[in-house]
Amino acid sequence: MSEQPESMKRSEGTSFYTVSGSGKLYGLENQLVHMLAEANQTNQLFELALITGGKGAYFPLHCHEHLFETIFVLEGKLEVMLDGKKYMVTPFDYIHIPPKTIHGYRMHSHKTRFISYTLGGQMTNVYQQIGELLLHNEWSMAHHAFDAVSFQQAEKESDIILMHGIRELSNTTKPSVLFHSQLPHEVKPYVLEAGEGKQYIIDGQLHELIATAETTGGGFSHFVVEGTKGKYFPPHYHQVHTEALYCVEGKMNLHLNGEDISLMPGDFAYIPPDTIHSYEFVSHSNKFLLLLLPGKIEQLYEQFEESQSPSICPYFIQKGNSAIDRETSSQYDLVFVEKE
């Protein structure tokens, strides 16, 4: 494992950030699993893993009794079996996996990457049991077969259940490449193609809602936020909500607890309640994934009209779009403060 930067804080319940490539590293079949956030760092709320693999890498069909999982694709092509249906997902597509949902995947590009949030349990335990903890950022990426005994131990000690043993996804049917998708109004598994969430244009930025309080049982909300250079969100804090930022594209300057941090692609920041923070976009095109727990803060968006001509390209956002009312925002757990 590479040496972790001093800026990575480990104390429970405090803000921290993780630079790309740091954190515990596991070799898993012919995949690498980077743990960017573990449960003991996030007050037991969630874990975040960056998973990278080569063509043919897979994870067998399984389910979790209590664990809620989300997947956001960053690079390559990923075949996903979800609740009996197959999908071929590509960059910026989103997979929503409630507890008790049977799912598995296989990678179809020579380099495929995705991030996986898990809530309500600890996938770290599973990776420890079925993978190999690496002391350096090196893994042969040759085929390392899963070990049946290790999986059996994981099933006894962790929240994972294999459906048919260690088997790759069947090749008997081809997965859909294009699919119609939309946000449901209940807790159920679904896949959203990039740009098919509920979109709002606020302060010159595109906010796309990809998971809601309805689809998570009130547990969390997921957003993709995009904007061009110079777009800014002023200093604020949340009294109840915990916020997690993952930089997907571009560069953003994050002011967190009095510290200025430059978030680059692959970097992650954890922001607990009562932590003052703000950000500004630096690159010409920027995108980050935002997780908020619980999910009630999305009610803030109900005061705006959903964009009738959604676009995933922030260059086409026109001036004169909606702005957040600071006088009423506090009732949605968004409290603005004077600039420090």
ROTORTI-623437 format. One line per 3 residues: number of its first residue (from 1); for each residue x, y negated, z of N, C-alpha, C. Coordinates in steps of 0.2 Angstrom, whole numbers, plus 5000, padded with zeros to 4 digits. Atoms other than C-alpha are relative to their C-alpha. Example, Ala and Ser with C-alpha at 12.3 -4.5 7.8 and 13.67 -1.06 7.14 Angstrom:
<pts>
1) 5004:5006:5000:5062:5022:5039:5004:4994:5000 | 4996:5006:4999:5068:5005:5036:4996:4995:5003
</pts>
This chain:
<pts>
1) 5004:5006:5000:5000:5000:5000:5004:4994:5000 | 4997:5006:5000:5006:4983:4996:5000:4996:5006 | 5001:5004:4994:5010:4971:5010:4995:4995:5000
4) 5006:5004:5000:4995:4961:5015:5002:4993:5001 | 4998:5007:4999:4996:4942:5014:4998:4998:5007 | 5002:5003:4993:4996:4932:5031:4993:4997:5000
7) 5007:5003:5000:4980:4924:5025:4994:5004:5001 | 5006:4995:5000:4970:4940:5026:4999:5001:5008 | 5002:5000:4993:4962:4939:5043:4996:5007:5002
10) 5003:4994:4998:4956:4955:5052:4995:5000:5006 | 5004:5000:4994:4947:4949:5067:4992:5000:4998 | 5007:4999:5002:4928:4954:5067:4996:4993:5001
13) 5004:5006:5000:4916:4940:5063:5003:4994:4998 | 4997:5006:5002:4928:4927:5057:5001:5000:4993 | 4999:5001:5007:4930:4920:5040:5007:5003:4998
16) 4994:4998:5003:4944:4928:5029:5000:5000:4993 | 5000:4999:5007:4949:4930:5011:5006:5005:4998 | 4995:4994:5002:4958:4944:5002:5002:4998:4993
19) 4997:5001:5006:4969:4941:4987:4999:5006:4996 | 5001:4995:5004:4967:4952:4972:5006:5005:5001 | 4995:4995:5000:4976:4969:4974:5002:5001:5007
22) 4998:4998:4993:4978:4968:4993:4995:5004:5003 | 5005:4995:4996:4969:4979:5006:5002:5007:4999 | 4999:4993:5000:4969:4997:5008:4999:5003:4993
25) 5000:4997:5007:4972:5007:4992:5000:5008:5000 | 5001:4993:5000:4966:5025:4989:5000:5002:4992 | 5001:4996:5006:4969:5037:4974:4995:5005:5000
28) 5006:4996:5000:4953:5045:4969:4999:5003:4993 | 5000:4997:5007:4953:5058:4955:5005:4996:4996 | 4995:5005:5004:4961:5047:4941:4997:4993:5000
31) 5003:5007:4998:4954:5031:4949:5004:4997:5006 | 4997:5003:4994:4961:5018:4961:4994:4996:5003 | 5005:5003:4996:4950:5011:4975:5003:4995:5004
34) 4997:5005:4996:4955:4994:4982:4994:4998:5005 | 5005:5002:4996:4946:4990:4998:5001:4992:5002 | 5000:5007:4999:4943:4971:4998:4997:4998:5007
37) 5004:5001:4993:4932:4971:5014:4998:5006:5003 | 5003:4994:4996:4929:4984:5027:4995:4998:5005 | 5006:5002:4996:4915:4985:5039:5003:4997:5007
40) 4998:5003:4994:4926:4980:5054:5002:4993:4999 | 4998:5007:5002:4930:4964:5045:4994:4996:4999 | 5006:5004:5002:4912:4959:5041:4994:5001:5005
43) 5005:4999:4994:4903:4962:5058:4996:5006:4998 | 5003:4994:5002:4898:4979:5051:4994:4999:4995 | 5005:5002:5004:4887:4971:5038:5001:5004:4993
46) 4999:4997:5006:4895:4978:5022:5007:5001:4999 | 4993:4999:5002:4911:4984:5013:5000:4999:4992 | 4999:5002:5007:4918:4979:4996:5006:5004:4997
49) 4995:4996:5004:4928:4990:4984:5001:4998:4993 | 4999:5001:5007:4936:4987:4968:5003:5006:4997 | 4999:4993:5002:4936:5003:4958:5003:4999:4992
52) 4997:5000:5007:4948:5005:4942:5001:5007:4998 | 4999:4993:5003:4949:5021:4931:5001:5000:4993 | 4999:4999:5007:4953:5028:4915:4995:5004:4997
55) 5005:4996:5004:4943:5036:4901:4999:5007:5003 | 5001:4993:4997:4934:5051:4908:4999:5000:5007 | 5001:4999:4993:4935:5047:4926:4993:5000:5002
58) 5007:4999:4998:4919:5051:4936:5000:5000:5007 | 5002:4999:4993:4910:5052:4952:4994:5005:5000 | 5006:4995:5001:4898:5067:4954:4994:4997:5003
61) 5007:5002:4997:4879:5065:4957:5000:5001:5007 | 5001:5000:4993:4876:5061:4975:4995:4995:5002 | 5004:5005:4997:4865:5051:4986:5002:4998:5007
64) 4999:5002:4993:4866:5042:5003:4994:4999:5004 | 5006:5000:4996:4854:5043:5017:4998:4993:5002 | 5001:5007:4998:4856:5025:5023:5003:4995:4996
67) 4995:5005:5004:4869:5017:5012:4996:4997:4994 | 5002:5004:5006:4863:5003:5000:5006:4998:4996 | 4994:5002:5005:4875:5001:4985:4998:4996:4994
70) 5000:5004:5006:4877:4988:4972:5006:5001:4996 | 4995:5000:5004:4888:4989:4957:5000:4995:4995 | 5000:5005:5005:4894:4975:4946:5006:5001:4995
73) 4995:4998:5005:4904:4979:4930:5004:4994:4998 | 4995:5005:5001:4920:4969:4927:5003:5001:4993 | 4996:4998:5006:4928:4978:4912:4998:5007:4998
76) 5001:4993:5003:4925:4993:4900:4993:5002:4999 | 5007:4997:5001:4910:5004:4898:5000:5006:5005 | 5002:4995:4995:4902:5014:4912:4994:5003:4999
79) 5006:4996:5000:4890:5028:4910:4997:5001:5007 | 5003:4999:4993:4878:5028:4925:4994:5005:4999 | 5007:4997:4999:4865:5041:4930:4997:4997:5006
82) 5003:5003:4995:4853:5033:4940:4992:5002:5001 | 5007:4998:4999:4837:5041:4947:4997:5004:4994 | 5002:4996:5005:4836:5053:4933:5001:4997:4993
85) 4999:5003:5006:4840:5041:4919:5007:4998:4999 | 4993:5002:5001:4856:5037:4910:5000:4993:4996 | 4999:5006:5003:4863:5020:4905:5007:4999:4999
88) 4994:5002:5001:4878:5014:4897:5001:4992:5001 | 5000:5007:4998:4883:4998:4906:5007:4997:4998 | 4994:5003:5003:4896:4985:4900:5001:4994:5005
91) 4998:5006:4996:4904:4969:4908:4994:4996:5002 | 5005:5004:4997:4893:4959:4920:4993:5003:5000 | 5006:4996:4998:4879:4972:4920:5000:5002:5007
94) 5001:4999:4993:4872:4976:4937:4996:5006:5002 | 5004:4994:4998:4866:4992:4945:4998:5000:5007 | 5003:5001:4993:4855:4992:4961:4998:5007:5002
97) 5001:4993:4998:4855:5008:4971:4998:5000:5007 | 5003:5000:4994:4844:5009:4986:5002:5007:5003 | 4999:4994:4997:4846:5023:4999:4996:5006:4997
100) 5004:4994:5003:4841:5041:4994:4999:5000:4993 | 5000:5000:5007:4844:5037:4976:5005:5004:4997 | 4995:4996:5003:4853:5050:4966:5004:4997:4994
103) 4996:5003:5005:4867:5043:4956:5007:5002:4999 | 4993:4998:5001:4884:5046:4948:5002:4996:4994 | 4998:5004:5006:4895:5038:4934:5006:5004:4997
106) 4994:4998:5004:4908:5042:4921:5002:4994:4996 | 4997:5006:5004:4920:5029:4913:5001:5002:4993 | 4999:4998:5007:4921:5028:4894:5005:4995:4997
109) 4994:5004:5002:4935:5015:4892:5006:5002:5003 | 4994:4999:4997:4953:5017:4894:5002:4997:5006 | 5000:5004:4994:4952:5004:4907:4993:4998:5002
112) 5007:5002:4997:4935:5002:4917:5001:4998:5007 | 5000:5003:4993:4933:4991:4932:4993:4998:5002 | 5006:5003:4998:4919:4987:4943:5001:4999:5008
115) 5000:5001:4993:4915:4981:4961:4994:5003:5003 | 5006:4996:4997:4904:4991:4973:5000:4997:5007 | 5002:5002:4993:4896:4983:4988:4996:5005:5003
118) 5004:4995:4996:4890:4995:5001:4997:4997:5007 | 5003:5003:4994:4878:4990:5015:4997:5005:5004 | 5003:4995:4996:4872:5000:5030:5004:5006:5001
121) 4995:4994:4999:4887:5012:5031:5007:4998:4998 | 4993:5001:5001:4905:5015:5028:5003:5004:4995 | 4997:4996:5005:4911:5021:5011:5008:5001:5001
124) 4993:4999:4998:4929:5019:5018:5001:5007:5002 | 5000:4993:4998:4926:5035:5027:5000:5005:4995 | 5000:4995:5006:4922:5044:5011:5006:5000:4996
127) 4994:5001:5004:4937:5037:5002:5006:5003:5004 | 4995:4997:4996:4948:5043:5016:5000:5007:5000 | 5001:4993:5000:4941:5060:5016:5001:5004:4993
130) 4999:4996:5007:4941:5064:4997:5006:4997:4996 | 4995:5003:5004:4955:5052:4991:5007:5001:5004 | 4994:5000:4997:4973:5049:4996:5002:4993:5001
133) 4998:5007:4998:4979:5033:5005:5007:4999:4997 | 4994:5001:5003:4993:5026:4995:5004:4994:5003 | 4995:5005:4996:5008:5016:5002:5002:4995:4995
136) 4998:5005:5005:5011:5007:4985:4995:5000:4995 | 5005:5001:5005:5001:5000:4971:5002:5005:4994 | 4999:4996:5005:5005:5015:4961:4997:5007:5000
139) 5004:4994:5001:4995:5030:4955:5001:5003:4993 | 4998:4997:5006:5000:5042:4941:4994:4999:4995 | 5006:5001:5004:4982:5040:4934:4999:5007:4995
142) 5001:4994:5003:4984:5058:4928:4994:5003:5003 | 5007:4997:4997:4969:5070:4931:5002:5003:5007 | 5000:4997:4993:4968:5073:4950:4993:5003:5001
145) 5006:4997:4999:4954:5085:4952:4997:4999:5007 | 5003:5001:4993:4942:5082:4967:5001:5007:5003 | 4999:4994:4996:4944:5094:4981:4993:5002:5003
148) 5007:4998:4997:4928:5104:4986:5000:5000:5008 | 5000:5000:4993:4934:5106:5004:5000:4993:5003 | 5000:5007:4998:4937:5087:5006:4993:4998:5000
151) 5006:5002:5001:4920:5084:4999:4995:5003:5006 | 5004:4997:4995:4912:5096:5011:5001:4997:5007 | 4999:5003:4993:4920:5088:5026:4997:4993:5000
154) 5003:5006:5001:4914:5071:5019:4993:5000:5001 | 5008:4999:4999:4896:5077:5019:4999:5001:5007 | 5001:4998:4993:4898:5083:5037:5001:4993:5004
157) 4998:5005:4996:4905:5067:5043:4998:4993:4998 | 5002:5006:5003:4899:5053:5032:4994:5000:4996 | 5006:5000:5003:4884:5047:5023:5000:5001:4993
160) 5000:4998:5007:4885:5056:5007:4998:5007:4999 | 5003:4994:5002:4876:5071:4999:5001:5002:4993 | 4999:4998:5007:4882:5080:4983:4994:5004:4998
163) 5006:4997:5003:4868:5086:4972:5001:5007:4997 | 4999:4993:5003:4875:5100:4962:5008:5002:5001 | 4993:4999:4999:4893:5101:4969:5004:4995:4996
166) 4995:5004:5003:4908:5093:4960:4999:5001:4992 | 5001:5000:5007:4901:5091:4942:5000:4993:4997 | 5000:5006:5004:4904:5078:4929:4992:4999:4997
169) 5007:5001:5003:4888:5070:4921:5000:5004:4994 | 5002:4996:5006:4880:5081:4908:5001:4996:4993 | 5000:5003:5007:4884:5077:4889:4994:5002:4996
172) 5005:4997:5004:4868:5085:4883:4996:4994:4997 | 5003:5005:5003:4860:5068:4881:5004:4993:5000 | 4996:5006:5000:4867:5051:4876:4997:4995:5004
175) 5003:5006:4996:4865:5036:4887:4998:4995:4996 | 5003:5006:5004:4855:5021:4881:5006:4995:5001 | 4995:5006:5000:4867:5007:4876:4996:4993:5001
178) 5004:5006:4999:4854:4994:4875:4993:5002:5003 | 5006:4999:4996:4839:4993:4887:4997:4994:5002 | 5004:5006:4998:4825:4982:4892:5001:5000:5008
181) 5000:5000:4993:4827:4977:4910:4998:4993:5003 | 5002:5005:4996:4820:4965:4923:4999:5001:5007 | 5000:5000:4993:4819:4961:4941:4993:5003:5002
184) 5006:4998:4997:4806:4972:4950:4998:4996:5006 | 5002:5003:4995:4796:4967:4964:4999:5004:5006 | 5000:4995:4995:4799:4981:4976:5007:5003:5001
187) 4993:4997:4999:4814:4991:4983:5000:5007:4995 | 5000:4995:5004:4818:5003:4969:5007:5000:4996 | 4993:5000:5004:4834:5008:4958:4998:4996:4993
190) 5001:5003:5006:4836:4997:4943:5007:4998:4997 | 4994:5003:5003:4849:4991:4930:4998:4993:4997 | 5001:5006:5003:4850:4973:4924:5006:4999:4995
193) 4995:5002:5005:4859:4968:4908:5002:4993:5002 | 4997:5007:4998:4870:4953:4910:4995:4994:4997 | 5005:5006:5002:4859:4937:4909:4993:5001:5001
196) 5007:4998:5000:4843:4946:4913:4997:4999:5007 | 5002:5002:4993:4841:4940:4931:4995:4994:4999 | 5004:5007:5000:4830:4925:4936:5005:4995:5001
199) 4995:5005:5001:4840:4910:4931:4997:4993:5002 | 5001:5006:4998:4840:4893:4938:5006:4995:4999 | 4994:5005:5002:4850:4877:4933:4999:4995:5005
202) 5000:5005:4994:4855:4867:4949:5006:4997:5000 | 4994:5004:4999:4867:4853:4950:5005:5002:4994 | 4996:4998:5005:4874:4858:4933:5003:5007:5000
205) 4998:4993:5000:4877:4876:4937:4994:5005:4999 | 5004:4994:5002:4869:4892:4932:5000:5005:5006 | 5001:4996:4994:4862:4902:4947:4995:5006:4997
208) 5004:4994:5003:4856:4920:4941:4999:5004:5006 | 5002:4995:4995:4847:4930:4954:4999:5007:4998 | 5000:4993:5003:4851:4949:4951:4997:5005:5006
211) 5003:4996:4995:4844:4956:4968:4997:4995:5005 | 5004:5005:4996:4831:4948:4979:4998:5004:5007 | 5003:4998:4994:4823:4950:4996:4995:5006:4999
214) 5005:4995:5002:4809:4960:4987:5004:5007:4998 | 4996:4993:5003:4822:4973:4979:5004:5003:5006 | 4995:4997:4995:4832:4975:4995:4996:5000:5007
217) 5004:4999:4993:4818:4975:5009:5002:4994:5004 | 4998:5006:4996:4824:4958:5015:5008:5000:5002 | 4993:4999:4997:4842:4964:5018:5005:4996:4997
220) 4995:5004:5003:4852:4954:5006:4997:4997:4993 | 5002:5003:5006:4851:4943:4990:5007:5000:4996 | 4994:5000:5004:4864:4944:4975:4999:4994:4995
223) 5000:5005:5006:4868:4929:4963:5006:5001:4996 | 4994:5002:5004:4879:4926:4949:5000:4993:4999 | 4999:5007:5001:4885:4908:4948:5005:4998:4995
226) 4995:5002:5006:4893:4900:4933:5000:4992:5000 | 4999:5007:5001:4899:4882:4930:5006:4998:4996 | 4994:5002:5004:4911:4872:4920:5004:4996:5005
229) 4995:5004:4996:4926:4862:4926:4997:4994:5004 | 5002:5006:4996:4922:4849:4940:4994:5001:5003 | 5006:4998:4996:4906:4857:4946:5001:5001:5007
232) 4998:5001:4993:4905:4855:4964:4994:5002:5005 | 5005:4999:4995:4895:4861:4979:5002:4998:5007 | 4998:5004:4995:4896:4850:4994:5001:5004:5007
235) 4999:4996:4994:4901:4855:5012:4993:5002:5004 | 5006:4998:4997:4888:4865:5021:5001:5006:5004 | 4999:4993:4996:4885:4880:5033:4993:5003:5000
238) 5006:4996:4999:4872:4893:5036:5000:5002:5008 | 5001:4998:4993:4865:4896:5054:4999:5008:5001 | 5002:4993:5000:4859:4914:5050:5004:5004:4995
241) 4998:4996:5006:4866:4919:5033:5008:5001:5000 | 4993:4999:5001:4883:4927:5030:5001:5000:4992 | 4999:5001:5007:4890:4923:5013:5007:5004:4998
244) 4995:4997:5003:4902:4933:5002:5001:4998:4993 | 4998:5002:5006:4911:4927:4987:5005:5004:4996 | 4995:4996:5004:4920:4937:4973:5001:4996:4994
247) 4999:5004:5007:4928:4927:4959:5001:5005:4995 | 5000:4995:5006:4925:4936:4943:5004:4997:4994 | 4997:5003:5006:4931:4923:4930:5002:4993:5002
250) 4999:5007:4999:4940:4906:4931:5004:4999:5006 | 4996:5002:4994:4947:4897:4946:4995:4995:5004 | 5004:5004:4996:4938:4889:4961:5004:4998:5006
253) 4996:5003:4994:4945:4878:4975:4994:5001:5005 | 5005:4999:4994:4936:4884:4991:5003:4997:5006 | 4998:5003:4993:4937:4873:5007:4996:5004:5005
256) 5003:4996:4995:4934:4885:5021:5003:4999:5007 | 4997:5001:4993:4936:4881:5039:5006:4996:5001 | 4995:5005:5000:4947:4867:5036:5006:5002:4996
259) 4995:4997:5004:4958:4877:5024:4998:4999:4993 | 5001:5000:5008:4960:4874:5005:5003:5006:4997 | 4998:4993:5003:4960:4891:4996:4999:4999:4992
262) 5001:4999:5007:4962:4894:4977:4998:5007:4999 | 5003:4993:5002:4951:4909:4972:5001:5001:4993 | 4999:4998:5007:4957:4917:4956:4996:5007:4999
265) 5003:4994:5002:4949:4932:4947:5002:5006:5005 | 4999:4995:4996:4948:4947:4959:5001:4998:5008 | 4999:5003:4993:4950:4936:4975:4993:5000:5003
268) 5007:4999:4996:4936:4938:4989:5001:4996:5006 | 5000:5004:4994:4931:4927:5003:4993:5002:5004 | 5005:4999:4995:4920:4931:5018:4998:4994:5005
271) 5002:5006:4997:4910:4917:5026:4994:5002:5005 | 5006:4998:4995:4900:4921:5042:4996:4993:5002 | 5004:5006:4998:4887:4909:5050:5004:4995:5003
274) 4997:5006:4997:4891:4892:5056:5007:4998:4998 | 4993:5002:5003:4907:4891:5045:4999:4995:4994 | 5001:5005:5005:4908:4875:5035:5004:5001:4994
277) 4996:4998:5006:4913:4878:5017:4997:4996:4994 | 5002:5003:5006:4912:4870:5000:5005:5002:4994 | 4996:4998:5006:4919:4873:4982:4999:4996:4994
280) 5000:5004:5006:4924:4865:4966:5003:5005:4995 | 4998:4996:5006:4926:4874:4949:5006:4996:4997 | 4993:5003:5003:4944:4871:4941:5001:5002:4993
283) 4999:4998:5007:4944:4881:4925:4994:4997:4996 | 5005:5002:5004:4934:4877:4910:4993:5004:5000 | 5005:4995:5000:4923:4892:4912:5001:5004:5007
286) 4999:4996:4993:4920:4900:4930:4994:5004:5001 | 5006:4995:4998:4909:4914:4936:5002:5003:5007 | 4999:4996:4994:4908:4921:4954:4993:5004:5002
289) 5005:4996:4998:4897:4934:4962:4999:4998:5008 | 5002:5002:4993:4888:4929:4978:4995:5004:5003 | 5004:4996:4996:4881:4940:4991:4998:4996:5007
292) 5002:5003:4994:4870:4933:5005:4996:5005:5004 | 5003:4996:4996:4864:4942:5020:4997:4996:5006 | 5006:4996:5003:4849:4943:5025:4999:4996:4993
295) 5002:5003:5006:4840:4938:5009:4995:4994:5000 | 5006:5005:5000:4828:4924:5014:5002:4994:4997 | 4998:5006:5003:4839:4910:5008:4998:4999:4993
298) 5002:5001:5007:4833:4913:4990:4993:4996:5000 | 5007:5004:5000:4816:4905:4995:5002:4992:4998 | 4998:5006:5002:4826:4889:4992:4999:4999:4993
301) 5000:5001:5008:4825:4892:4973:4992:5000:4998 | 5007:5000:5002:4806:4893:4974:4997:4993:4999 | 5002:5007:5001:4805:4874:4974:5002:4998:4993
304) 4998:5002:5007:4813:4874:4956:4996:5005:4995 | 5003:4995:5005:4806:4881:4940:5005:5004:4997 | 4995:4995:5003:4814:4896:4933:5002:4998:4993
307) 4998:5002:5007:4824:4892:4917:4996:5004:4995 | 5004:4997:5005:4813:4895:4902:5004:5002:4994 | 4995:4998:5006:4828:4896:4890:5006:5002:5003
310) 4994:4998:4996:4840:4906:4900:5006:5001:4995 | 4994:4999:5004:4858:4906:4894:5006:5002:5005 | 4994:4998:4996:4874:4914:4902:5006:4996:4998
313) 4994:5004:5002:4885:4901:4894:4999:4993:5003 | 5002:5006:4997:4886:4886:4906:5002:4994:4996 | 4998:5005:5004:4893:4875:4892:4993:4996:4997
316) 5006:5003:5003:4875:4872:4886:4995:4997:5005 | 5004:5003:4995:4868:4866:4902:5000:4992:4999 | 5001:5007:5001:4861:4849:4900:5000:4996:5006
319) 5000:5004:4995:4862:4834:4911:4992:4999:5002 | 5007:5002:4997:4846:4829:4922:4997:5006:5002 | 5004:4994:4997:4843:4847:4929:4999:4999:5007
322) 5002:5001:4993:4837:4850:4946:5006:4999:5005 | 4995:5001:4995:4846:4845:4962:4997:5002:5007 | 5003:4998:4993:4844:4852:4980:4999:4994:5004
325) 5002:5005:4996:4835:4841:4991:5003:5001:5007 | 4996:4999:4994:4846:4839:5006:4995:4999:5007 | 5005:5001:4995:4831:4833:5017:4997:5007:5002
328) 5004:4994:4999:4822:4850:5016:5004:5006:5000 | 4997:4994:5001:4836:4862:5013:5002:5004:5006 | 4999:4997:4994:4839:4865:5031:4995:5006:5002
331) 5005:4995:4998:4823:4875:5033:5001:5006:4996 | 4998:4994:5004:4830:4887:5020:5007:5003:5003 | 4994:4998:4997:4846:4889:5031:5006:4998:4996
334) 4995:5003:5004:4856:4878:5020:5001:4993:5003 | 4999:5007:4997:4863:4863:5031:5006:4997:4998 | 4994:5004:5003:4874:4850:5023:5003:4996:5005
337) 4996:5004:4996:4887:4840:5032:5004:4995:4997 | 4996:5005:5003:4897:4825:5029:5006:5002:4998 | 4994:4997:5002:4912:4828:5019:5006:4998:5005
340) 4995:5001:4995:4927:4831:5030:5006:4996:4998
</pts>
